[in-house]
Amino acid sequence: MTSAEMDTGSSARERIAWRLLPFLFLLYVANYLDRTNIAYATLGMKGDLGLTDSVFGTASGIFFLGYFALQIPGALLVERWSARFLLAITLIAWGALTTLTGFVRTPLELYGARFLLGAAEAAFFPGVIVYLSHWFVYRDRAKAISRFMSAIPIAYVLGGPIAGAILGLQWLGIPGWRWLFLLEGVPAILLGIATLLVLPDRPSEARWLRADERDWIAGRLAEERQAKAHVAHVTIWQALRQPPVLLLTVALFFCYSGGYAFWFWMPTMLQRLTGWSTQRVGWIGAVPFVAGLLGMLILGWNSDRMRERRWHFAAPQLVAALALSAWLILPPSSTLLLVVFSFVAIGTISHLPSFWALPSSFLSASAAAAAVGFINCTASIGGFFGPKIMGELTQRADSFRGGFIFMIACWTIASVLVLFCPREPTA
């Protein structure tokens, strides 16, 4: 490769990263705000709708049943139709459903709204992953995904204070929790319209790339596809028969079960265990996720530096389990609770980049692609069971102790299972 080609390639890669990733990051922030705002809305809606802990747990988790149903079709549509149109439709649909959730009157209506919201959001994450493969060469793809996924802790950091402020509203005699849904659905609708104007489907449509940059990136992506053409097609079932794939699927299922139980229940736990006001919970509830963001950045960097994935997935979750165990043993206090929840947030967020690098460390490229789709789709069901089980245990005992033990068990099992996966190549 000549120096001119290297310069063209470098400028194309940099320009693509700066033009696409900030916007996709913003979309994912909106995605998580709308997915998880029920965690704060419940601080007001439980009294108005007469929700029990069991009903809240089910309403939180039922999202993932709809989410499970449409993930794979959504990813296929991005590949075979248009990422721009599909992502735009997805954003507008989930924004509208979030807004409509503000009108629910009964638990059954809440179940329906959450299920439909999950179905509306299902295509987004796999769709973006496929979309990134249309723009980023292989060596840049993991970094692009990592930057995109850093929106998760950012959404939680922003979501708490925003929710705390909105929950204090009483405009037009409408309670704050309804305004939370009504207002937080609007950005997704606007961003969906913007997606039609901002996101081109392929590099050939990007007017902000020079002609030589468009040719360079299109050529490199074509070369990568050609290099994989000789590899036999591997179906999901063929990939599933490999024990490490099954281990990772079950591990991520337990990871999601414990993680979503914590993420959805954290505001409620903070309020009940400290007696803080809704607004204070909103602001202080952001602190653990600031720690989670720092943990994701540091451990993601260190995982790449050491070229090690298994312990970078297992160790953070073991830390989360130990931190929650400390709460069950040590004298309780608000300060201890905040410290414990900060370590739990680190443990339940920072492992994500390392985990998604694992399949490609022991599978061929085609097998890894099939495995990643299967793992993410199947393990998402843990997002239903975790919050639901947490609600059942909390309601029966009128205490979080059983739920804490459940989360500790989930994270411990996930960590142990991953350590049985093959070691990463050292070369």
C-alpha positions as CSV (number, residue, x, y, z in Angstrom):
1,M,0.0,0.0,0.0
2,T,1.4,3.4,-1.0
3,S,1.7,6.3,1.3
4,A,-1.1,8.1,-0.6
5,E,-3.4,5.1,-0.1
6,M,-2.5,5.0,3.6
7,D,-3.3,8.7,4.0
8,T,-6.6,8.2,2.1
9,G,-7.5,5.2,4.3
10,S,-6.6,7.0,7.5
11,S,-8.7,10.1,6.6
12,A,-11.7,7.9,5.5
13,R,-11.7,5.9,8.7
14,E,-11.4,9.0,10.9
15,R,-14.1,10.9,9.0
16,I,-16.5,7.9,9.2
17,A,-15.9,7.5,12.9
18,W,-16.5,11.2,13.6
19,R,-19.6,11.5,11.4
20,L,-21.4,8.3,12.4
21,L,-20.5,7.2,16.0
22,P,-21.6,10.4,17.9
23,F,-25.0,10.2,16.3
24,L,-25.4,6.5,16.8
25,F,-24.2,7.0,20.4
26,L,-27.0,9.6,20.9
27,L,-29.6,7.1,19.5
28,Y,-28.5,4.5,22.0
29,V,-28.7,6.9,24.9
30,A,-32.3,7.6,23.8
31,N,-32.9,3.9,23.5
32,Y,-31.8,3.1,27.1
33,L,-33.6,6.1,28.5
34,D,-36.9,4.9,27.1
35,R,-36.2,1.3,28.0
36,T,-35.3,1.9,31.7
37,N,-37.3,5.0,32.7
38,I,-39.8,2.7,34.3
39,A,-37.2,2.2,37.1
40,Y,-37.8,5.8,38.2
41,A,-41.4,6.1,37.1
42,T,-42.4,3.4,39.5
43,L,-41.5,5.7,42.4
44,G,-44.7,7.6,41.6
45,M,-46.8,5.2,39.6
46,K,-46.9,2.4,42.1
47,G,-49.2,4.4,44.3
48,D,-51.4,5.7,41.5
49,L,-51.9,2.4,39.8
50,G,-51.7,0.2,42.9
51,L,-48.7,-1.8,41.6
52,T,-47.3,-4.5,43.8
53,D,-43.6,-5.4,43.7
54,S,-44.5,-8.5,41.8
55,V,-46.4,-6.5,39.1
56,F,-43.6,-4.0,38.8
57,G,-41.0,-6.8,38.3
58,T,-43.2,-8.4,35.6
59,A,-43.8,-5.0,33.9
60,S,-40.0,-4.3,33.9
61,G,-39.1,-7.7,32.5
62,I,-41.9,-8.3,30.0
63,F,-40.1,-5.8,27.7
64,F,-37.6,-8.5,26.9
65,L,-40.2,-11.0,25.7
66,G,-41.1,-8.6,22.9
67,Y,-37.4,-7.8,22.5
68,F,-36.5,-11.4,22.0
69,A,-39.2,-12.0,19.3
70,L,-38.0,-9.5,16.7
71,Q,-34.2,-9.2,17.1
72,I,-33.1,-11.6,14.3
73,P,-35.7,-10.3,11.7
74,G,-34.6,-6.8,12.4
75,A,-30.9,-7.5,11.8
76,L,-31.8,-9.3,8.5
77,L,-33.9,-6.3,7.3
78,V,-30.9,-4.0,7.9
79,E,-28.7,-6.3,5.8
80,R,-31.2,-6.8,3.0
81,W,-33.2,-3.6,3.0
82,S,-32.2,-0.2,4.4
83,A,-30.5,0.5,7.8
84,R,-31.6,4.2,7.5
85,F,-35.2,3.5,7.1
86,L,-35.4,0.6,9.5
87,L,-33.6,2.5,12.3
88,A,-35.8,5.5,11.7
89,I,-39.0,3.5,11.8
90,T,-37.8,1.8,15.0
91,L,-37.0,5.1,16.7
92,I,-40.3,6.6,15.8
93,A,-42.2,3.5,16.9
94,W,-40.6,3.1,20.3
95,G,-40.8,6.9,20.9
96,A,-44.5,6.8,20.3
97,L,-45.0,3.8,22.5
98,T,-43.0,5.4,25.3
99,T,-45.3,8.4,25.1
100,L,-48.4,6.3,25.1
101,T,-47.2,4.5,28.2
102,G,-47.9,7.8,30.0
103,F,-51.6,7.0,29.5
104,V,-51.8,3.6,31.0
105,R,-54.4,3.0,33.8
106,T,-54.1,-0.6,34.8
107,P,-51.3,-3.2,35.3
108,L,-52.5,-5.1,32.2
109,E,-52.2,-2.0,30.0
110,L,-48.7,-1.4,31.4
111,Y,-47.8,-5.0,30.5
112,G,-49.0,-4.5,27.0
113,A,-47.2,-1.2,26.6
114,R,-43.9,-2.6,27.8
115,F,-44.2,-5.7,25.6
116,L,-44.8,-3.6,22.5
117,L,-42.0,-1.3,23.5
118,G,-39.6,-4.3,23.6
119,A,-40.8,-5.4,20.2
120,A,-40.3,-1.9,18.8
121,E,-36.8,-1.6,20.1
122,A,-35.7,-5.2,19.2
123,A,-34.2,-4.3,15.8
124,F,-32.1,-1.4,17.0
125,F,-29.1,-3.0,18.6
126,P,-28.5,-5.8,16.1
127,G,-29.4,-3.4,13.4
128,V,-26.6,-1.0,14.4
129,I,-24.1,-3.8,14.7
130,V,-24.9,-4.9,11.2
131,Y,-24.8,-1.2,10.1
132,L,-21.3,-0.7,11.5
133,S,-20.1,-3.7,9.5
134,H,-21.1,-1.7,6.3
135,W,-18.8,1.2,7.3
136,F,-15.9,0.0,9.5
137,V,-13.1,-2.4,8.5
138,Y,-12.6,-5.3,10.7
139,R,-9.7,-3.9,12.8
140,D,-11.8,-0.8,13.7
141,R,-15.1,-2.6,14.3
142,A,-14.5,-3.6,18.0
143,K,-13.5,0.0,18.9
144,A,-16.6,1.4,17.1
145,I,-18.9,-1.0,19.0
146,S,-17.2,-0.2,22.3
147,R,-17.7,3.6,21.8
148,F,-21.3,3.0,20.8
149,M,-22.0,0.8,23.8
150,S,-20.6,3.4,26.2
151,A,-24.0,5.1,25.8
152,I,-25.4,2.5,28.3
153,P,-23.8,4.0,31.5
154,I,-24.1,7.5,30.1
155,A,-27.9,6.9,29.7
156,Y,-28.1,5.8,33.3
157,V,-26.0,8.8,34.5
158,L,-28.3,11.2,32.7
159,G,-31.5,9.3,33.3
160,G,-31.5,9.6,37.1
161,P,-31.3,13.4,37.4
162,I,-33.7,14.0,34.4
163,A,-36.2,11.6,35.9
164,G,-35.9,13.1,39.4
165,A,-36.6,16.6,37.9
166,I,-39.6,15.4,35.8
167,L,-41.1,13.4,38.6
168,G,-41.5,16.6,40.6
169,L,-43.8,18.1,38.0
170,Q,-47.5,18.5,38.4
171,W,-48.5,20.3,35.1
172,L,-52.2,20.3,34.2
173,G,-52.9,18.1,37.1
174,I,-51.0,15.3,35.5
175,P,-48.6,13.5,37.9
176,G,-44.8,13.6,37.2
177,W,-44.5,9.9,36.4
178,R,-46.8,10.3,33.4
179,W,-44.9,13.3,32.2
180,L,-41.7,11.2,32.4
181,F,-43.1,8.8,29.7
182,L,-44.8,11.6,27.7
183,L,-41.6,13.7,27.5
184,E,-38.9,11.1,27.2
185,G,-40.6,9.5,24.1
186,V,-40.4,12.8,22.1
187,P,-36.6,12.8,21.6
188,A,-36.7,9.3,20.0
189,I,-39.4,10.4,17.6
190,L,-37.3,13.5,16.6
191,L,-34.2,11.5,16.3
192,G,-36.0,9.0,14.1
193,I,-36.8,11.8,11.7
194,A,-33.2,13.0,11.9
195,T,-32.0,9.5,11.1
196,L,-33.6,9.8,7.6
197,L,-31.5,12.9,7.0
198,V,-28.2,12.1,8.7
199,L,-27.5,8.4,8.2
200,P,-26.5,7.2,4.7
201,D,-26.9,3.4,4.2
202,R,-23.5,2.8,2.5
203,P,-20.3,4.6,1.9
204,S,-21.2,5.1,-1.7
205,E,-24.0,7.4,-0.5
206,A,-21.9,9.6,1.8
207,R,-21.4,13.0,0.2
208,W,-19.2,14.0,3.1
209,L,-16.5,11.5,2.0
210,R,-14.2,12.4,-0.9
211,A,-14.5,10.2,-4.0
212,D,-11.2,8.5,-3.2
213,E,-12.2,7.9,0.4
214,R,-15.5,6.3,-0.7
215,D,-13.5,4.1,-3.2
216,W,-11.0,3.1,-0.5
217,I,-13.5,2.1,2.2
218,A,-15.7,0.3,-0.3
219,G,-12.7,-1.6,-1.7
220,R,-11.4,-2.7,1.7
221,L,-14.8,-3.9,2.8
222,A,-15.2,-5.8,-0.5
223,E,-11.8,-7.4,0.1
224,E,-12.8,-8.5,3.6
225,R,-16.0,-10.1,2.2
226,Q,-14.1,-11.8,-0.5
227,A,-11.6,-13.2,1.9
228,K,-14.5,-14.8,3.9
229,A,-16.2,-16.1,0.8
230,H,-14.3,-19.5,0.9
231,V,-15.4,-20.1,4.5
232,A,-18.3,-22.6,4.6
233,H,-21.6,-21.1,5.8
234,V,-22.2,-21.9,9.5
235,T,-25.7,-21.9,10.8
236,I,-26.9,-20.9,14.2
237,W,-27.5,-24.6,15.1
238,Q,-24.0,-25.6,13.9
239,A,-22.4,-22.8,16.1
240,L,-24.7,-23.8,19.0
241,R,-23.3,-27.3,19.1
242,Q,-20.0,-26.0,20.2
243,P,-19.7,-26.1,24.0
244,P,-18.1,-22.7,24.4
245,V,-21.0,-21.0,22.7
246,L,-23.5,-22.8,25.0
247,L,-21.3,-21.7,28.0
248,L,-21.3,-18.1,26.9
249,T,-25.1,-18.1,26.2
250,V,-25.9,-19.4,29.7
251,A,-23.3,-17.1,31.3
252,L,-24.8,-14.0,29.6
253,F,-28.3,-15.2,30.6
254,F,-27.3,-15.2,34.3
255,C,-25.4,-11.9,33.8
256,Y,-28.5,-10.2,32.3
257,S,-30.7,-11.8,34.9
258,G,-28.7,-10.3,37.8
259,G,-27.8,-7.1,35.9
260,Y,-31.3,-6.1,34.9
261,A,-32.7,-7.0,38.3
262,F,-30.3,-4.4,39.7
263,W,-30.7,-1.8,37.0
264,F,-34.5,-1.8,37.2
265,W,-34.8,-2.0,40.9
266,M,-31.9,0.3,42.0
267,P,-34.0,3.5,42.4
268,T,-36.6,1.6,44.5
269,M,-33.9,0.0,46.6
270,L,-32.2,3.4,47.2
271,Q,-35.5,5.0,48.2
272,R,-36.6,2.2,50.6
273,L,-33.3,1.6,52.2
274,T,-32.4,5.3,52.7
275,G,-35.7,7.1,52.9
276,W,-34.5,9.7,50.4
277,S,-36.9,11.8,48.3
278,T,-37.6,11.0,44.7
279,Q,-35.5,13.9,43.5
280,R,-32.5,13.0,45.7
281,V,-32.7,9.4,44.5
282,G,-32.7,10.7,40.9
283,W,-29.5,12.7,41.5
284,I,-27.6,10.3,43.7
285,G,-28.7,7.3,41.7
286,A,-26.4,8.6,38.9
287,V,-23.3,8.1,41.0
288,P,-23.0,4.3,40.6
289,F,-23.3,4.6,36.9
290,V,-20.5,7.2,36.7
291,A,-18.4,4.5,38.4
292,G,-19.7,2.0,35.9
293,L,-18.7,4.2,32.9
294,L,-15.1,4.6,34.3
295,G,-14.9,0.9,34.9
296,M,-16.0,0.1,31.3
297,L,-13.4,2.5,29.8
298,I,-10.6,1.3,32.0
299,L,-11.3,-2.4,31.8
300,G,-12.0,-2.3,28.1
301,W,-8.6,-0.6,27.5
302,N,-6.8,-3.1,29.8
303,S,-8.5,-6.1,28.2
304,D,-7.2,-5.0,24.7
305,R,-3.8,-4.2,26.2
306,M,-3.5,-7.6,27.8
307,R,-5.4,-9.5,25.1
308,E,-7.3,-11.2,27.8
309,R,-11.2,-11.5,27.9
310,R,-12.3,-14.2,30.3
311,W,-11.1,-12.7,33.6
312,H,-12.1,-9.2,32.4
313,F,-15.6,-10.6,32.2
314,A,-15.5,-12.7,35.3
315,A,-13.7,-10.5,37.8
316,P,-16.0,-7.5,37.7
317,Q,-19.0,-9.6,38.3
318,L,-17.3,-11.4,41.2
319,V,-16.6,-7.9,42.6
320,A,-20.3,-7.0,42.2
321,A,-21.3,-10.2,44.1
322,L,-18.8,-9.5,46.9
323,A,-19.9,-5.9,47.2
324,L,-23.6,-7.0,47.6
325,S,-22.5,-9.7,50.1
326,A,-20.8,-7.0,52.1
327,W,-24.2,-5.2,52.5
328,L,-25.7,-8.3,54.0
329,I,-22.9,-8.6,56.6
330,L,-21.8,-5.1,57.5
331,P,-23.8,-2.5,59.6
332,P,-26.1,-0.7,57.1
333,S,-25.7,3.0,56.2
334,S,-26.5,5.2,53.3
335,T,-22.8,5.8,52.6
336,L,-22.1,2.0,52.5
337,L,-25.1,1.5,50.2
338,L,-23.9,4.0,47.7
339,V,-20.4,2.5,47.8
340,V,-21.8,-1.0,47.3
341,F,-24.1,0.0,44.5
342,S,-21.1,1.8,42.8
343,F,-19.1,-1.5,42.8
344,V,-22.2,-3.4,41.6
345,A,-22.6,-0.9,38.7
346,I,-18.9,-1.4,37.8
347,G,-19.4,-5.1,37.9
348,T,-22.5,-5.2,35.8
349,I,-21.4,-2.7,33.1
350,S,-17.6,-2.9,32.6
351,H,-17.5,-6.5,31.4
352,L,-19.5,-5.9,28.2
353,P,-16.7,-5.1,25.7
354,S,-14.6,-8.0,26.9
355,F,-17.5,-10.4,26.6
356,W,-18.4,-9.6,23.1
357,A,-14.7,-10.1,22.1
358,L,-14.8,-13.7,23.4
359,P,-16.7,-15.5,20.5
360,S,-14.2,-14.4,17.9
361,S,-11.3,-15.5,20.0
362,F,-12.1,-19.2,19.6
363,L,-14.5,-19.3,16.6
364,S,-14.0,-18.6,12.9
365,A,-15.4,-15.4,11.6
366,S,-18.6,-16.9,10.2
367,A,-19.2,-19.1,13.3
368,A,-18.6,-16.1,15.5
369,A,-21.2,-14.0,13.7
370,A,-23.8,-16.8,14.1
371,A,-22.9,-17.3,17.7
372,V,-23.1,-13.6,18.6
373,G,-26.6,-13.3,17.2
374,F,-27.8,-16.4,19.0
375,I,-26.1,-15.5,22.3
376,N,-27.5,-12.0,22.4
377,C,-31.0,-13.0,21.4
378,T,-31.3,-16.0,23.8
379,A,-29.6,-14.4,26.8
380,S,-31.9,-11.4,26.6
381,I,-34.6,-13.5,28.1
382,G,-32.6,-13.1,31.4
383,G,-33.8,-9.5,31.3
384,F,-37.4,-10.9,31.8
385,F,-36.6,-13.4,34.5
386,G,-34.3,-11.2,36.6
387,P,-36.6,-8.3,37.4
388,K,-39.6,-10.6,37.8
389,I,-37.9,-12.9,40.3
390,M,-36.6,-9.9,42.1
391,G,-40.2,-8.6,42.4
392,E,-41.6,-11.9,43.6
393,L,-38.8,-12.4,46.3
394,T,-39.2,-8.8,47.5
395,Q,-43.0,-9.0,47.8
396,R,-43.0,-12.3,49.6
397,A,-40.4,-11.3,52.2
398,D,-41.0,-7.6,52.3
399,S,-37.2,-7.3,52.1
400,F,-34.5,-7.1,49.5
401,R,-32.4,-9.8,51.1
402,G,-33.7,-12.6,49.0
403,G,-33.3,-10.5,45.8
404,F,-29.7,-9.7,46.8
405,I,-28.9,-13.3,47.2
406,F,-30.5,-14.0,43.8
407,M,-28.3,-11.4,42.1
408,I,-25.1,-12.6,43.9
409,A,-25.9,-16.2,42.7
410,C,-26.4,-15.0,39.1
411,W,-23.2,-13.1,38.9
412,T,-21.2,-15.9,40.5
413,I,-22.6,-18.5,38.1
414,A,-21.9,-16.3,35.1
415,S,-18.3,-15.7,36.1
416,V,-17.6,-19.4,36.7
417,L,-19.1,-20.5,33.4
418,V,-17.0,-18.1,31.4
419,L,-13.8,-19.3,33.0
420,F,-14.5,-22.7,31.4
421,C,-14.3,-21.2,27.9
422,P,-11.1,-21.7,25.9
423,R,-8.2,-19.5,26.6
424,E,-7.5,-16.7,24.2
425,P,-4.6,-17.1,21.7
426,T,-1.5,-15.3,23.0
427,A,-0.2,-14.4,19.6
